[in-house]
């Protein structure tokens, strides 16, 4: 469990820099959210500090059916928000 907590902490450290690079988009859309998610996880994978298995646990599972279109992100009605998506949404709102 410590490995998972360490990976979540790394996500929270990495997300603000990735979000700041994407701020020119103006609105956080589902498509952009998933792009940022991929960037964050790629950076963490490149660091070699976290196993692919742990990182996959932080990714939004396809079974949850999160949209991938250009509508603005809203987690209303979603019972579970994966750690990476939640961190991105939080960081995006803080910068506004």
ABEGO torsion letter per residue (X at the ends): XAAAAAAAAAAAAAAAAAAAAAAAAGBBBAAAAAAAAAAAAAAAAAAGABBAAAAAAABBBAAAGBBABABBBBABGBABBBAAAAAAAAAAAAAX
